[in-house]
């Protein structure tokens, strides 16, 4: 039997009987086939599209925004021309991942929406309920109520995509209606693009345009490998560089939404920096690879797992790591109570370490300490820094101590020029590491005339002596 006939028989099995094809692992790495003739190049994606397209939906959102006018900052005209709220409609896509009506889409598609409507491929419309939204991963999970099972896309959790794999992107670009584009996986583990905290995007040249957000990126088995999220473009249209959130992260968020659990923000507690040529040479490495552990936070996950400063992280769960973002992603797709296997180079030894999945220490909304009395800090509210709080407000997670959260107007502290974000280093010559330190010093020296203080403001250290009058 000729090679071409064999390929056509395989294609007929795959396209004509998708359910049976799932039992025959035609898409494993060793069976990927490069077309060898014009006839093979003319094989159609239509059978795959017929199977998967009904599981991709349109998501319409409505939100109320304030219409800012050009006089908003004018002290006189702003009273005459007040901003008027207006409704804003936007369009995105979504993927049905459970027959009961569970849909995954992008967070930015549904953010701040007052009304959500889902339109299926057969034009039926449903009001949608939000089960979970997560800005850090740019994912959201919706639910629609229906009396019958809906078509769905299965997660591909068995085969890792490879650069060069054929893929289809399905969504509703520009609101023109459901559209399918084809391409290949052009890169993997893109961690230096986007605004998400756990970025490890699949890059594809399948055309993705505005409105495709939340749509499906599927493989040649008709399984979901990613959720289309964004494009790289200077013109606003597709230039052949699109990015999708990998299915591992999608499944973690969906599982959390269905279990009504809390999505854990895992924190490694270690600073990782890419291994450059100079670093590799200093460690006696043949070539640059991995990420160097430059700092470890005490009693965090990295510390508990046995990582040390100076280690080079080569891989996490068998996936090569080159920077901090890659390690964060591999931790984020695991659940609470699990551990990630770190492959580490320590000296000349290659070690395997199990690092637990733990949240950042501290509270995301810690208690505030109001300062009163006769002292220069009277009128401020202080907050204790911690990795959890710092990540919430966008500060360096390793930064510790006490900072000014806000300053009351016309207070003593306001007159002395304290600002939100000022970090207190010492007061009256005594270090301030906790809120208790600040409260104790302010109380003990209450009424003193001169107050030497050291504070950090945006990386600049100031050491004035403040005098009470």
C-alpha positions in Angstrom: 0.0 0.0 0.0 1.5 3.4 -1.0 2.3 6.0 1.6 -0.2 8.4 0.2 -3.1 5.8 0.4 -2.1 5.1 4.0 -2.3 8.8 4.8 -5.7 9.1 3.2 -7.0 6.1 5.1 -5.8 7.6 8.4 -7.4 11.0 7.4 -10.7 9.3 6.6 -10.7 7.5 10.0 -9.9 10.7 11.8 -12.3 13.0 10.0 -15.3 10.6 9.5 -15.2 9.1 13.0 -13.9 11.6 15.6 -15.1 9.5 18.5 -13.3 6.4 17.4 -10.2 8.4 16.6 -9.8 9.3 20.2 -9.2 5.6 20.9 -6.5 5.4 18.2 -3.6 7.7 19.3 -3.1 9.1 15.8 -1.7 12.4 17.1 1.2 11.2 19.2 4.5 12.8 18.6 6.0 9.9 16.6 2.9 9.8 14.3 2.8 13.4 13.2 2.9 13.4 9.4 4.2 16.0 7.0 2.2 16.2 3.7 4.2 14.7 0.9 2.1 15.5 -2.1 -0.4 18.1 -3.5 -3.2 15.6 -2.9 -2.4 15.4 0.8 -2.1 19.2 1.0 -5.7 19.4 -0.3 -7.1 17.4 2.6 -9.8 19.5 4.4 -10.2 20.6 8.0 -14.0 20.6 7.5 -14.7 17.4 9.5 -12.8 18.7 12.5 -14.6 22.1 12.3 -18.0 20.4 12.1 -17.2 18.6 15.4 -15.7 21.5 17.4 -17.4 24.7 16.1 -20.8 24.1 18.0 -18.8 24.2 21.3 -17.5 27.8 20.6 -19.9 30.6 21.6 -20.3 34.3 21.4 -20.2 36.3 24.7 -21.9 39.7 24.7 -21.2 41.9 27.7 -22.8 45.2 28.8 -21.2 47.5 31.3 -21.8 51.1 32.5 -18.9 53.5 32.1 -18.5 57.2 32.9 -18.2 59.3 29.8 -15.2 61.6 30.7 -15.5 65.1 29.3 -12.7 67.5 28.5 -13.7 69.8 31.4 -13.4 67.1 34.1 -10.3 68.6 35.7 -11.4 72.2 35.4 -12.6 73.5 38.9 -15.3 75.8 37.3 -16.5 74.0 34.2 -16.5 70.6 35.7 -19.6 71.6 37.7 -21.4 72.6 34.6 -20.4 69.7 32.4 -20.6 66.6 34.6 -19.6 63.2 33.4 -22.6 61.1 32.4 -22.6 57.4 32.7 -23.3 55.4 29.5 -23.7 51.8 28.5 -20.9 50.1 26.6 -21.3 46.8 24.8 -18.5 44.5 23.9 -18.1 41.2 22.2 -15.9 38.2 22.8 -15.9 34.4 22.4 -16.1 31.5 24.8 -15.7 27.7 24.9 -18.2 25.2 26.3 -16.1 22.8 28.4 -18.9 20.9 30.1 -22.2 19.6 28.7 -24.1 21.2 31.6 -23.3 24.7 30.2 -20.0 25.6 31.7 -18.2 28.1 29.5 -14.6 29.4 29.8 -13.6 32.8 28.4 -11.2 35.7 29.1 -11.5 37.8 32.2 -11.2 41.0 30.1 -14.2 39.9 28.1 -16.5 40.0 31.1 -14.8 42.4 33.5 -17.2 44.8 35.2 -20.1 43.6 33.1 -23.6 44.3 34.4 -25.1 41.9 32.0 -23.8 38.8 30.1 -25.4 37.0 27.2 -24.2 33.9 25.5 -25.2 33.0 21.9 -24.6 29.5 20.8 -23.6 28.5 17.3 -27.2 27.5 16.5 -28.2 31.1 17.5 -29.9 30.2 20.8 -29.4 32.9 23.4 -28.9 32.5 27.2 -28.3 34.8 30.2 -25.0 33.8 31.8 -24.0 33.5 35.4 -20.4 34.2 36.5 -18.9 31.3 38.5 -15.4 32.7 38.8 -13.3 35.5 37.4 -9.5 35.7 37.8 -7.7 38.8 36.5 -4.2 37.2 37.3 -4.8 34.5 34.7 -7.1 36.5 32.4 -9.7 33.7 32.7 -13.4 33.6 33.7 -15.9 30.8 34.0 -19.6 31.2 33.1 -22.6 29.0 33.5 -25.8 28.9 31.4 -28.9 26.9 32.2 -30.2 24.5 29.6 -32.5 21.5 29.5 -30.3 19.4 27.2 -26.6 18.5 27.0 -24.6 21.0 25.0 -21.7 20.2 22.6 -18.4 20.6 24.4 -14.6 20.6 23.8 -12.5 18.1 25.7 -9.2 19.2 27.2 -6.1 17.8 25.7 -4.2 16.9 28.8 -2.2 14.0 27.3 -0.1 15.5 24.5 2.0 18.6 24.8 1.8 20.8 21.8 4.9 21.1 19.7 6.2 24.0 17.6 5.0 23.2 14.1 1.7 21.5 15.1 -1.3 22.4 13.0 -4.0 24.3 15.0 -7.3 25.9 14.4 -8.5 29.2 16.0 -12.3 29.6 16.4 -14.1 32.7 17.5 -16.1 35.8 16.5 -13.6 38.4 15.2 -15.0 41.9 14.8 -18.5 40.6 15.4 -18.8 39.2 11.8 -19.8 35.8 13.0 -18.1 32.5 13.9 -14.8 32.3 12.0 -12.2 29.6 11.7 -8.6 30.3 10.9 -5.7 27.8 10.6 -2.0 27.9 11.3 0.7 26.3 13.4 2.0 26.5 16.9 4.9 29.0 16.2 6.3 29.1 19.8 5.7 27.8 23.3 6.1 29.1 26.8 6.1 32.8 25.9 6.5 34.4 29.3 7.5 38.0 28.3 4.2 39.1 26.8 0.8 40.1 28.2 -0.3 41.4 31.6 -1.2 38.2 33.3 0.8 37.1 36.4 1.1 33.5 35.3 2.0 33.8 31.7 3.3 30.9 29.6 1.5 31.5 26.3 1.2 29.3 23.2 2.1 31.5 20.2 0.3 30.8 16.9 0.2 32.3 13.5 -3.5 31.3 13.1 -5.2 34.7 12.5 -6.6 36.1 15.8 -8.4 39.4 15.8 -10.5 41.5 18.3 -13.5 39.4 19.2 -11.5 36.2 19.2 -10.7 36.7 22.8 -11.9 33.7 24.8 -12.3 31.5 21.7 -10.8 28.1 21.2 -7.4 27.0 19.9 -7.8 23.3 19.0 -5.5 20.6 17.7 -6.1 18.1 14.9 -7.9 15.8 17.2 -10.5 18.4 17.9 -9.4 18.9 21.5 -8.8 22.2 23.3 -5.1 23.1 23.8 -5.6 26.8 24.7 -8.0 29.8 25.0 -7.2 32.6 22.6 -6.3 35.7 24.6 -4.5 38.4 22.7 -2.5 39.5 19.6 0.6 41.4 19.0 -0.2 44.2 16.6 0.6 47.8 15.9 -2.4 48.2 13.6 -5.1 46.5 15.7 -5.4 43.6 13.3 -3.8 40.2 13.1 -0.1 40.2 12.0 0.3 36.4 12.5 1.3 36.6 16.1 -1.4 35.5 18.5 -1.3 34.1 22.0 -3.4 31.5 23.8 -3.6 30.5 27.5 -2.5 26.9 27.7 -5.1 24.3 28.5 -3.4 23.3 31.8 -4.2 26.7 33.3 -7.6 26.7 31.8 -8.4 23.4 33.4 -7.1 24.5 36.8 -9.4 27.6 36.8 -12.4 25.6 35.6 -11.9 22.9 38.2 -11.7 25.5 40.9 -14.9 27.2 39.7 -16.8 23.9 39.7 -15.6 22.8 43.1 -16.4 26.3 44.5 -12.9 26.4 45.9 -10.5 29.3 46.2 -7.9 29.7 43.4 -4.6 29.6 45.2 -1.9 32.1 44.2 1.2 29.9 44.6 4.3 31.8 45.5 7.7 30.2 45.1 9.4 32.6 47.5 12.6 32.7 45.4 14.0 35.2 43.0 15.0 33.6 39.7 17.1 35.2 37.0 17.9 33.9 33.5 21.3 32.2 33.2 23.4 34.4 30.9 26.5 33.4 29.1 28.7 35.0 31.8 26.8 33.2 34.6 27.0 29.9 32.7 30.7 30.4 32.3 31.2 31.2 36.0 29.4 28.0 37.0 31.3 25.9 34.5 28.3 25.2 32.3 28.7 24.2 28.6 25.9 26.6 27.6 23.4 28.9 29.3 20.3 27.1 30.6 17.9 27.3 33.5 17.4 30.1 36.0 19.6 31.1 38.9 18.2 31.3 42.4 19.5 34.7 43.6 17.4 35.1 46.8 15.1 33.0 49.0 12.4 34.3 51.3 12.5 32.6 54.7 9.9 29.8 55.4 8.3 30.2 51.9 7.7 27.3 49.5 11.3 27.4 48.0 12.8 27.3 51.5 10.5 24.4 52.6 11.3 22.5 49.4 15.1 22.7 49.9 16.1 25.3 47.3 19.2 27.2 48.1 20.7 30.5 46.9 23.0 29.7 44.0 21.0 26.8 42.8 20.2 26.7 39.1 16.6 25.5 38.3 16.8 23.5 35.1 13.2 22.2 34.9 9.9 22.1 36.7 7.8 18.9 36.3 10.0 18.0 33.3 9.5 21.3 31.5 12.6 23.4 30.9 12.7 26.7 32.8 14.6 29.9 31.8 13.1 32.6 34.0 10.9 33.3 37.0 7.6 33.4 35.0 8.0 29.9 33.7 8.4 28.5 37.3 5.4 30.5 38.5 3.2 29.1 35.7 4.2 25.5 36.5 3.3 26.0 40.2 0.1 27.8 39.3 -1.3 24.8 37.3 -1.0 22.6 40.4 -3.6 22.5 43.2 -3.3 23.2 46.9 -1.4 20.5 48.8 0.5 19.3 45.8 4.2 19.6 45.0 6.1 20.5 41.9 9.3 18.5 41.0 12.2 20.9 40.5 15.3 19.7 38.7 18.2 21.7 40.2 21.9 22.0 39.4 23.8 22.5 42.6 27.5 22.6 42.0 28.2 19.5 39.9 25.2 17.6 41.2 21.8 17.5 39.6 19.1 17.1 42.2 15.3 16.5 42.3 13.4 18.6 44.8 9.7 18.5 45.7 8.6 22.1 46.2 5.1 22.5 47.8 2.4 24.7 46.3 1.9 27.4 49.0 0.3 30.8 48.9 2.4 33.9 49.7 2.7 34.5 53.4 0.6 37.2 55.0 -2.8 38.6 54.4 -4.0 40.2 51.2 -6.1 42.7 53.2 -4.1 43.3 56.4 -5.2 45.3 59.4 -4.5 49.1 59.3 -2.9 50.9 62.3 -4.1 54.5 62.7 -1.6 56.7 64.5 -2.7 59.4 66.8 -1.2 61.7 69.5 1.5 64.4 69.5 3.9 63.0 67.0 4.7 63.7 63.3 2.9 60.5 62.2 -0.4 61.6 63.7 -3.0 61.2 61.0 -1.5 58.4 59.0 -2.7 54.8 58.7 0.1 52.2 58.5 0.1 48.8 57.1 2.4 45.8 57.5 4.1 44.6 54.3 4.0 40.9 53.5 4.5 38.9 50.3 0.7 38.4 49.9 -0.2 42.1 50.4 2.7 43.3 48.3 1.6 41.1 45.3 -1.9 42.5 45.7 -0.8 46.1 45.4 2.0 45.5 42.9 5.0 46.0 45.3 8.1 43.8 45.4 7.0 40.7 47.3 10.4 40.6 49.1 9.9 44.1 50.5 9.2 44.0 54.2 8.5 46.6 57.0 5.8 49.2 57.5 4.4 51.6 55.0 2.0 54.6 55.0 -1.3 53.4 53.5 -3.0 56.8 53.6 -2.8 60.3 55.1 -5.7 62.3 56.5 -6.1 65.7 55.1 -5.1 68.7 57.3 -3.5 66.3 59.8 -0.1 66.7 61.4 1.4 64.1 59.1 -0.1 65.8 56.1 1.7 69.1 57.1 5.0 67.3 57.3 4.5 65.9 53.8 4.0 62.2 54.4 2.7 60.3 51.4 1.1 56.9 50.8 3.8 54.4 50.0 6.4 55.9 52.3 8.2 53.1 54.1 9.3 53.7 57.6 12.9 52.6 58.4 13.4 54.0 61.8 11.8 56.6 64.2 13.6 58.2 67.1 16.7 56.2 66.2 14.9 52.9 66.7 14.1 50.5 63.8 10.5 49.9 62.7 9.9 46.4 61.4 6.3 45.8 62.6 3.2 47.8 63.4 3.8 47.1 67.0 7.2 48.8 66.7 5.6 51.9 65.2 2.8 52.0 67.8 5.2 51.5 70.7 7.6 54.3 69.6 4.9 56.8 68.9 3.3 56.2 72.3 6.6 56.2 74.3 7.9 59.4 72.9 4.5 61.2 72.6 4.9 64.9 73.0 8.7 65.0 72.3 9.7 68.1 70.3 12.3 66.6 67.9 11.7 63.4 65.9 14.5 62.0 63.8 13.1 59.7 61.2 14.4 57.6 58.3 12.0 56.7 55.5 12.2 55.2 52.0 10.3 56.9 49.2 10.4 55.2 45.8 13.9 53.9 46.4 15.2 57.2 47.8 16.1 57.3 51.5 15.4 60.5 53.5 16.6 61.3 57.1 15.0 64.5 58.3 14.5 65.6 61.9 10.9 66.8 62.3 10.1 69.3 65.0 6.7 69.7 66.6 5.5 73.3 67.3 
